[in-house]
Amino acid sequence: IGRAATGDVSWLNVLVAKMWPNLDRAIQKIVRDTITPLINENAPSMVSDIRFAEFSLGANTPALGPIRVVETKNGLKIRL
């Protein structure tokens, strides 16, 4: 217990970079189709029709890592 291992996740960064444009579009759709209606449903009555003029995760992909896996008495804990 308490042992730790650190791993290289450059492969994960490559994968995220390739997926990023699709993730951005998918999240835009979720914000437009799901989040915005929820905000409008729960907004005070004096507020009408909240909309996002533009929403994006941005062009720069996040850099993940290093990943550290720690063995605990309850199992494994992964830290990014």
C-alpha positions in Angstrom: 0.0 0.0 0.0 1.2 3.5 -0.9 3.2 2.3 -3.9 3.1 4.7 -6.8 3.9 4.4 -10.5 4.1 7.3 -13.0 3.5 6.7 -16.7 4.1 8.6 -20.0 0.8 9.6 -21.5 2.1 11.2 -24.8 -0.1 8.6 -26.7 -3.2 10.0 -24.8 -2.2 13.6 -25.8 -2.0 12.6 -29.4 -5.4 10.9 -29.2 -7.0 14.0 -27.5 -5.4 16.3 -30.1 -6.9 14.2 -33.0 -10.3 14.1 -31.3 -10.4 17.8 -30.2 -12.2 19.3 -33.1 -14.9 16.6 -32.9 -15.1 17.0 -29.1 -15.5 20.8 -29.5 -18.4 20.4 -32.0 -20.1 17.8 -29.7 -19.8 20.0 -26.6 -21.1 23.0 -28.6 -24.2 20.9 -29.5 -24.7 19.8 -25.9 -24.5 23.4 -24.8 -26.9 24.6 -27.5 -29.4 21.7 -27.2 -29.3 20.7 -23.6 -27.6 23.3 -21.3 -29.1 26.4 -22.8 -32.7 25.2 -22.4 -32.0 24.1 -18.8 -30.6 27.6 -18.1 -33.7 29.2 -19.6 -36.1 26.9 -17.7 -34.4 27.8 -14.4 -33.8 31.5 -15.0 -35.8 34.1 -13.0 -39.0 35.2 -14.7 -37.6 38.6 -15.4 -34.9 37.0 -17.7 -36.1 35.8 -21.0 -34.2 33.7 -23.6 -30.5 33.4 -22.6 -28.3 32.4 -25.5 -24.6 31.9 -26.1 -23.5 33.9 -29.0 -20.4 31.7 -29.3 -19.1 28.7 -27.4 -15.9 26.8 -28.0 -13.4 24.7 -26.1 -10.7 26.6 -28.0 -8.2 25.5 -30.6 -5.5 24.5 -28.1 -5.8 21.0 -26.8 -5.0 20.3 -23.1 -1.8 18.5 -22.3 -2.5 15.6 -20.0 0.0 14.0 -17.7 1.9 12.8 -16.1 -0.5 10.1 -14.8 0.4 8.8 -11.4 -1.2 5.6 -10.2 -1.2 5.1 -6.4 -2.2 1.8 -4.8 -4.3 2.4 -1.7 -6.0 0.1 0.8 -9.3 0.8 -1.2 -7.8 0.1 -4.6 -6.0 2.2 -7.2 -6.2 6.0 -7.4 -5.3 7.7 -10.6 -3.9 11.2 -10.5 -3.6 13.4 -13.6 
